[in-house]
Amino acid sequence: MNKKNLFGILGVLCIIASIAMYMIGKNSSHLSELKDFWWMPLPLGAIALLIAAKTK
């Protein structure tokens, strides 16, 4: 597995985690912190996708 694939997978997982955090947090009052911080994995995912696009 090369770096492009690794960072691409990491970026996609961060975006999926962010969506899952929002969906789970909005339906449960006990897990409302997930909805409050759903955006936290997005910068890491964006950076990972940019590195994947830049890596040769």
PyMOL Python script that loads the backbone (N, CA, C, O; Angstrom):
from pymol import cmd

cmd.read_pdbstr("""\
ATOM      1  N   MET A   1       0.856  -1.174   0.000  1.00  0.00           N
ATOM      2  CA  MET A   1       0.000   0.000   0.000  1.00  0.00           C
ATOM      3  C   MET A   1       0.904   1.239   0.000  1.00  0.00           C
ATOM      4  O   MET A   1       1.793   1.378   0.840  1.00  0.00           O
ATOM      5  N   ASN A   2       0.659   2.110  -0.939  1.00  0.00           N
ATOM      6  CA  ASN A   2       1.478   3.323  -1.014  1.00  0.00           C
ATOM      7  C   ASN A   2       0.833   4.461  -0.205  1.00  0.00           C
ATOM      8  O   ASN A   2      -0.277   4.333   0.311  1.00  0.00           O
ATOM      9  N   LYS A   3       1.563   5.566  -0.117  1.00  0.00           N
ATOM     10  CA  LYS A   3       1.092   6.691   0.706  1.00  0.00           C
ATOM     11  C   LYS A   3      -0.197   7.302   0.179  1.00  0.00           C
ATOM     12  O   LYS A   3      -1.037   7.754   0.957  1.00  0.00           O
ATOM     13  N   LYS A   4      -0.356   7.318  -1.143  1.00  0.00           N
ATOM     14  CA  LYS A   4      -1.566   7.918  -1.719  1.00  0.00           C
ATOM     15  C   LYS A   4      -2.809   7.157  -1.256  1.00  0.00           C
ATOM     16  O   LYS A   4      -3.804   7.765  -0.861  1.00  0.00           O
ATOM     17  N   ASN A   5      -2.749   5.842  -1.306  1.00  0.00           N
ATOM     18  CA  ASN A   5      -3.893   5.039  -0.860  1.00  0.00           C
ATOM     19  C   ASN A   5      -4.130   5.189   0.636  1.00  0.00           C
ATOM     20  O   ASN A   5      -5.272   5.302   1.081  1.00  0.00           O
ATOM     21  N   LEU A   6      -3.052   5.191   1.407  1.00  0.00           N
ATOM     22  CA  LEU A   6      -3.171   5.302   2.853  1.00  0.00           C
ATOM     23  C   LEU A   6      -3.834   6.612   3.261  1.00  0.00           C
ATOM     24  O   LEU A   6      -4.762   6.612   4.069  1.00  0.00           O
ATOM     25  N   PHE A   7      -3.366   7.723   2.711  1.00  0.00           N
ATOM     26  CA  PHE A   7      -3.953   9.016   3.058  1.00  0.00           C
ATOM     27  C   PHE A   7      -5.361   9.169   2.490  1.00  0.00           C
ATOM     28  O   PHE A   7      -6.198   9.832   3.101  1.00  0.00           O
ATOM     29  N   GLY A   8      -5.632   8.578   1.351  1.00  0.00           N
ATOM     30  CA  GLY A   8      -6.979   8.609   0.793  1.00  0.00           C
ATOM     31  C   GLY A   8      -7.973   7.882   1.680  1.00  0.00           C
ATOM     32  O   GLY A   8      -9.071   8.377   1.931  1.00  0.00           O
ATOM     33  N   ILE A   9      -7.584   6.705   2.152  1.00  0.00           N
ATOM     34  CA  ILE A   9      -8.448   5.929   3.047  1.00  0.00           C
ATOM     35  C   ILE A   9      -8.638   6.666   4.367  1.00  0.00           C
ATOM     36  O   ILE A   9      -9.749   6.713   4.896  1.00  0.00           O
ATOM     37  N   LEU A  10      -7.566   7.238   4.901  1.00  0.00           N
ATOM     38  CA  LEU A  10      -7.666   7.996   6.150  1.00  0.00           C
ATOM     39  C   LEU A  10      -8.606   9.190   6.004  1.00  0.00           C
ATOM     40  O   LEU A  10      -9.407   9.457   6.899  1.00  0.00           O
ATOM     41  N   GLY A  11      -8.518   9.904   4.894  1.00  0.00           N
ATOM     42  CA  GLY A  11      -9.396  11.046   4.656  1.00  0.00           C
ATOM     43  C   GLY A  11     -10.863  10.647   4.569  1.00  0.00           C
ATOM     44  O   GLY A  11     -11.730  11.304   5.145  1.00  0.00           O
ATOM     45  N   VAL A  12     -11.128   9.574   3.852  1.00  0.00           N
ATOM     46  CA  VAL A  12     -12.510   9.107   3.716  1.00  0.00           C
ATOM     47  C   VAL A  12     -13.049   8.629   5.064  1.00  0.00           C
ATOM     48  O   VAL A  12     -14.204   8.892   5.398  1.00  0.00           O
ATOM     49  N   LEU A  13     -12.224   7.935   5.833  1.00  0.00           N
ATOM     50  CA  LEU A  13     -12.666   7.482   7.160  1.00  0.00           C
ATOM     51  C   LEU A  13     -12.979   8.649   8.082  1.00  0.00           C
ATOM     52  O   LEU A  13     -13.931   8.583   8.860  1.00  0.00           O
ATOM     53  N   CYS A  14     -12.198   9.708   8.007  1.00  0.00           N
ATOM     54  CA  CYS A  14     -12.473  10.888   8.834  1.00  0.00           C
ATOM     55  C   CYS A  14     -13.802  11.526   8.453  1.00  0.00           C
ATOM     56  O   CYS A  14     -14.555  11.957   9.327  1.00  0.00           O
ATOM     57  N   ILE A  15     -14.092  11.590   7.177  1.00  0.00           N
ATOM     58  CA  ILE A  15     -15.364  12.172   6.734  1.00  0.00           C
ATOM     59  C   ILE A  15     -16.531  11.288   7.151  1.00  0.00           C
ATOM     60  O   ILE A  15     -17.564  11.795   7.589  1.00  0.00           O
ATOM     61  N   ILE A  16     -16.379   9.980   7.022  1.00  0.00           N
ATOM     62  CA  ILE A  16     -17.432   9.055   7.447  1.00  0.00           C
ATOM     63  C   ILE A  16     -17.647   9.145   8.957  1.00  0.00           C
ATOM     64  O   ILE A  16     -18.784   9.116   9.427  1.00  0.00           O
ATOM     65  N   ALA A  17     -16.552   9.254   9.719  1.00  0.00           N
ATOM     66  CA  ALA A  17     -16.665   9.380  11.177  1.00  0.00           C
ATOM     67  C   ALA A  17     -17.397  10.658  11.550  1.00  0.00           C
ATOM     68  O   ALA A  17     -18.200  10.665  12.483  1.00  0.00           O
ATOM     69  N   SER A  18     -17.126  11.731  10.833  1.00  0.00           N
ATOM     70  CA  SER A  18     -17.788  13.003  11.109  1.00  0.00           C
ATOM     71  C   SER A  18     -19.291  12.905  10.861  1.00  0.00           C
ATOM     72  O   SER A  18     -20.091  13.379  11.668  1.00  0.00           O
ATOM     73  N   ILE A  19     -19.663  12.302   9.766  1.00  0.00           N
ATOM     74  CA  ILE A  19     -21.085  12.118   9.450  1.00  0.00           C
ATOM     75  C   ILE A  19     -21.752  11.222  10.493  1.00  0.00           C
ATOM     76  O   ILE A  19     -22.863  11.506  10.938  1.00  0.00           O
ATOM     77  N   ALA A  20     -21.075  10.140  10.881  1.00  0.00           N
ATOM     78  CA  ALA A  20     -21.634   9.229  11.881  1.00  0.00           C
ATOM     79  C   ALA A  20     -21.798   9.927  13.224  1.00  0.00           C
ATOM     80  O   ALA A  20     -22.802   9.727  13.908  1.00  0.00           O
ATOM     81  N   MET A  21     -20.822  10.742  13.605  1.00  0.00           N
ATOM     82  CA  MET A  21     -20.927  11.477  14.866  1.00  0.00           C
ATOM     83  C   MET A  21     -22.139  12.398  14.857  1.00  0.00           C
ATOM     84  O   MET A  21     -22.852  12.492  15.856  1.00  0.00           O
ATOM     85  N   TYR A  22     -22.379  13.072  13.750  1.00  0.00           N
ATOM     86  CA  TYR A  22     -23.525  13.982  13.669  1.00  0.00           C
ATOM     87  C   TYR A  22     -24.837  13.210  13.736  1.00  0.00           C
ATOM     88  O   TYR A  22     -25.757  13.597  14.456  1.00  0.00           O
ATOM     89  N   MET A  23     -24.920  12.117  12.982  1.00  0.00           N
ATOM     90  CA  MET A  23     -26.167  11.344  12.934  1.00  0.00           C
ATOM     91  C   MET A  23     -26.477  10.697  14.285  1.00  0.00           C
ATOM     92  O   MET A  23     -27.629  10.696  14.719  1.00  0.00           O
ATOM     93  N   ILE A  24     -25.478  10.159  14.939  1.00  0.00           N
ATOM     94  CA  ILE A  24     -25.699   9.522  16.236  1.00  0.00           C
ATOM     95  C   ILE A  24     -26.014  10.576  17.297  1.00  0.00           C
ATOM     96  O   ILE A  24     -26.891  10.369  18.136  1.00  0.00           O
ATOM     97  N   GLY A  25     -25.309  11.692  17.264  1.00  0.00           N
ATOM     98  CA  GLY A  25     -25.490  12.732  18.268  1.00  0.00           C
ATOM     99  C   GLY A  25     -26.816  13.446  18.189  1.00  0.00           C
ATOM    100  O   GLY A  25     -27.337  13.887  19.213  1.00  0.00           O
ATOM    101  N   LYS A  26     -27.381  13.571  16.991  1.00  0.00           N
ATOM    102  CA  LYS A  26     -28.649  14.302  16.892  1.00  0.00           C
ATOM    103  C   LYS A  26     -29.838  13.470  17.354  1.00  0.00           C
ATOM    104  O   LYS A  26     -30.896  14.023  17.651  1.00  0.00           O
ATOM    105  N   ASN A  27     -29.682  12.154  17.418  1.00  0.00           N
ATOM    106  CA  ASN A  27     -30.789  11.291  17.815  1.00  0.00           C
ATOM    107  C   ASN A  27     -30.775  10.919  19.290  1.00  0.00           C
ATOM    108  O   ASN A  27     -31.763  10.390  19.798  1.00  0.00           O
ATOM    109  N   SER A  28     -29.680  11.184  19.984  1.00  0.00           N
ATOM    110  CA  SER A  28     -29.568  10.760  21.372  1.00  0.00           C
ATOM    111  C   SER A  28     -29.212  11.945  22.265  1.00  0.00           C
ATOM    112  O   SER A  28     -28.252  12.671  22.003  1.00  0.00           O
ATOM    113  N   SER A  29     -29.996  12.128  23.317  1.00  0.00           N
ATOM    114  CA  SER A  29     -29.705  13.219  24.242  1.00  0.00           C
ATOM    115  C   SER A  29     -28.488  12.898  25.105  1.00  0.00           C
ATOM    116  O   SER A  29     -27.826  13.812  25.597  1.00  0.00           O
ATOM    117  N   HIS A  30     -28.187  11.626  25.293  1.00  0.00           N
ATOM    118  CA  HIS A  30     -27.031  11.231  26.088  1.00  0.00           C
ATOM    119  C   HIS A  30     -25.721  11.402  25.314  1.00  0.00           C
ATOM    120  O   HIS A  30     -24.653  11.511  25.917  1.00  0.00           O
ATOM    121  N   LEU A  31     -25.799  11.425  24.015  1.00  0.00           N
ATOM    122  CA  LEU A  31     -24.602  11.536  23.184  1.00  0.00           C
ATOM    123  C   LEU A  31     -24.573  12.852  22.413  1.00  0.00           C
ATOM    124  O   LEU A  31     -24.062  12.913  21.295  1.00  0.00           O
ATOM    125  N   SER A  32     -25.119  13.892  23.010  1.00  0.00           N
ATOM    126  CA  SER A  32     -25.192  15.179  22.318  1.00  0.00           C
ATOM    127  C   SER A  32     -23.813  15.792  22.080  1.00  0.00           C
ATOM    128  O   SER A  32     -23.669  16.665  21.224  1.00  0.00           O
ATOM    129  N   GLU A  33     -22.789  15.344  22.830  1.00  0.00           N
ATOM    130  CA  GLU A  33     -21.437  15.842  22.596  1.00  0.00           C
ATOM    131  C   GLU A  33     -20.947  15.479  21.196  1.00  0.00           C
ATOM    132  O   GLU A  33     -20.165  16.211  20.590  1.00  0.00           O
ATOM    133  N   LEU A  34     -21.413  14.352  20.700  1.00  0.00           N
ATOM    134  CA  LEU A  34     -21.031  13.964  19.339  1.00  0.00           C
ATOM    135  C   LEU A  34     -21.541  14.974  18.321  1.00  0.00           C
ATOM    136  O   LEU A  34     -20.834  15.309  17.370  1.00  0.00           O
ATOM    137  N   LYS A  35     -22.759  15.459  18.513  1.00  0.00           N
ATOM    138  CA  LYS A  35     -23.303  16.458  17.603  1.00  0.00           C
ATOM    139  C   LYS A  35     -22.580  17.788  17.754  1.00  0.00           C
ATOM    140  O   LYS A  35     -22.413  18.522  16.780  1.00  0.00           O
ATOM    141  N   ASP A  36     -22.151  18.100  18.976  1.00  0.00           N
ATOM    142  CA  ASP A  36     -21.449  19.359  19.203  1.00  0.00           C
ATOM    143  C   ASP A  36     -20.069  19.385  18.549  1.00  0.00           C
ATOM    144  O   ASP A  36     -19.602  20.440  18.118  1.00  0.00           O
ATOM    145  N   PHE A  37     -19.424  18.233  18.476  1.00  0.00           N
ATOM    146  CA  PHE A  37     -18.055  18.170  17.974  1.00  0.00           C
ATOM    147  C   PHE A  37     -17.924  17.328  16.705  1.00  0.00           C
ATOM    148  O   PHE A  37     -16.864  16.750  16.464  1.00  0.00           O
ATOM    149  N   TRP A  38     -18.970  17.249  15.894  1.00  0.00           N
ATOM    150  CA  TRP A  38     -18.931  16.437  14.682  1.00  0.00           C
ATOM    151  C   TRP A  38     -17.914  16.954  13.675  1.00  0.00           C
ATOM    152  O   TRP A  38     -17.445  16.190  12.831  1.00  0.00           O
ATOM    153  N   TRP A  39     -17.567  18.221  13.744  1.00  0.00           N
ATOM    154  CA  TRP A  39     -16.671  18.838  12.774  1.00  0.00           C
ATOM    155  C   TRP A  39     -15.196  18.575  13.075  1.00  0.00           C
ATOM    156  O   TRP A  39     -14.342  18.860  12.236  1.00  0.00           O
ATOM    157  N   MET A  40     -14.883  18.041  14.247  1.00  0.00           N
ATOM    158  CA  MET A  40     -13.483  17.864  14.640  1.00  0.00           C
ATOM    159  C   MET A  40     -12.672  16.977  13.680  1.00  0.00           C
ATOM    160  O   MET A  40     -11.526  17.326  13.400  1.00  0.00           O
ATOM    161  N   PRO A  41     -13.186  15.865  13.162  1.00  0.00           N
ATOM    162  CA  PRO A  41     -12.376  15.043  12.248  1.00  0.00           C
ATOM    163  C   PRO A  41     -12.244  15.633  10.834  1.00  0.00           C
ATOM    164  O   PRO A  41     -11.417  15.165  10.050  1.00  0.00           O
ATOM    165  N   LEU A  42     -13.042  16.646  10.504  1.00  0.00           N
ATOM    166  CA  LEU A  42     -13.024  17.182   9.142  1.00  0.00           C
ATOM    167  C   LEU A  42     -11.689  17.807   8.733  1.00  0.00           C
ATOM    168  O   LEU A  42     -11.232  17.546   7.620  1.00  0.00           O
ATOM    169  N   PRO A  43     -11.042  18.617   9.571  1.00  0.00           N
ATOM    170  CA  PRO A  43      -9.742  19.160   9.142  1.00  0.00           C
ATOM    171  C   PRO A  43      -8.701  18.073   8.886  1.00  0.00           C
ATOM    172  O   PRO A  43      -7.929  18.169   7.931  1.00  0.00           O
ATOM    173  N   LEU A  44      -8.672  17.042   9.728  1.00  0.00           N
ATOM    174  CA  LEU A  44      -7.740  15.936   9.507  1.00  0.00           C
ATOM    175  C   LEU A  44      -8.056  15.224   8.199  1.00  0.00           C
ATOM    176  O   LEU A  44      -7.148  14.865   7.449  1.00  0.00           O
ATOM    177  N   GLY A  45      -9.339  15.020   7.925  1.00  0.00           N
ATOM    178  CA  GLY A  45      -9.731  14.385   6.675  1.00  0.00           C
ATOM    179  C   GLY A  45      -9.369  15.221   5.468  1.00  0.00           C
ATOM    180  O   GLY A  45      -8.919  14.690   4.453  1.00  0.00           O
ATOM    181  N   ALA A  46      -9.561  16.531   5.569  1.00  0.00           N
ATOM    182  CA  ALA A  46      -9.217  17.422   4.456  1.00  0.00           C
ATOM    183  C   ALA A  46      -7.711  17.428   4.199  1.00  0.00           C
ATOM    184  O   ALA A  46      -7.272  17.402   3.049  1.00  0.00           O
ATOM    185  N   ILE A  47      -6.926  17.461   5.273  1.00  0.00           N
ATOM    186  CA  ILE A  47      -5.475  17.436   5.115  1.00  0.00           C
ATOM    187  C   ILE A  47      -5.027  16.109   4.512  1.00  0.00           C
ATOM    188  O   ILE A  47      -4.171  16.087   3.627  1.00  0.00           O
ATOM    189  N   ALA A  48      -5.597  15.013   4.982  1.00  0.00           N
ATOM    190  CA  ALA A  48      -5.226  13.711   4.445  1.00  0.00           C
ATOM    191  C   ALA A  48      -5.584  13.591   2.963  1.00  0.00           C
ATOM    192  O   ALA A  48      -4.810  13.031   2.187  1.00  0.00           O
ATOM    193  N   LEU A  49      -6.742  14.110   2.564  1.00  0.00           N
ATOM    194  CA  LEU A  49      -7.125  14.053   1.155  1.00  0.00           C
ATOM    195  C   LEU A  49      -6.233  14.942   0.299  1.00  0.00           C
ATOM    196  O   LEU A  49      -5.917  14.588  -0.837  1.00  0.00           O
ATOM    197  N   LEU A  50      -5.825  16.089   0.829  1.00  0.00           N
ATOM    198  CA  LEU A  50      -4.906  16.956   0.090  1.00  0.00           C
ATOM    199  C   LEU A  50      -3.541  16.279  -0.079  1.00  0.00           C
ATOM    200  O   LEU A  50      -2.934  16.364  -1.146  1.00  0.00           O
ATOM    201  N   ILE A  51      -3.067  15.617   0.959  1.00  0.00           N
ATOM    202  CA  ILE A  51      -1.791  14.901   0.848  1.00  0.00           C
ATOM    203  C   ILE A  51      -1.922  13.753  -0.150  1.00  0.00           C
ATOM    204  O   ILE A  51      -0.998  13.498  -0.922  1.00  0.00           O
ATOM    205  N   ALA A  52      -3.049  13.065  -0.141  1.00  0.00           N
ATOM    206  CA  ALA A  52      -3.257  11.963  -1.089  1.00  0.00           C
ATOM    207  C   ALA A  52      -3.287  12.470  -2.523  1.00  0.00           C
ATOM    208  O   ALA A  52      -2.801  11.799  -3.434  1.00  0.00           O
ATOM    209  N   ALA A  53      -3.854  13.648  -2.723  1.00  0.00           N
ATOM    210  CA  ALA A  53      -3.926  14.204  -4.076  1.00  0.00           C
ATOM    211  C   ALA A  53      -2.561  14.710  -4.525  1.00  0.00           C
ATOM    212  O   ALA A  53      -2.257  14.691  -5.717  1.00  0.00           O
ATOM    213  N   LYS A  54      -1.737  15.161  -3.584  1.00  0.00           N
ATOM    214  CA  LYS A  54      -0.436  15.723  -3.928  1.00  0.00           C
ATOM    215  C   LYS A  54       0.638  14.659  -4.100  1.00  0.00           C
ATOM    216  O   LYS A  54       1.559  14.843  -4.895  1.00  0.00           O
ATOM    217  N   THR A  55       0.539  13.551  -3.372  1.00  0.00           N
ATOM    218  CA  THR A  55       1.548  12.499  -3.432  1.00  0.00           C
ATOM    219  C   THR A  55       1.561  11.859  -4.819  1.00  0.00           C
ATOM    220  O   THR A  55       0.518  11.542  -5.392  1.00  0.00           O
ATOM    221  N   LYS A  56       2.759  11.683  -5.331  1.00  0.00           N
ATOM    222  CA  LYS A  56       2.892  11.117  -6.693  1.00  0.00           C
ATOM    223  C   LYS A  56       2.706   9.633  -6.710  1.00  0.00           C
ATOM    224  O   LYS A  56       2.787   9.012  -7.770  1.00  0.00           O
TER     225      LYS A  56
END
""", "prot")
cmd.dss("prot")
cmd.show_as("cartoon", "prot")
cmd.util.cbc("prot")
cmd.orient("prot")
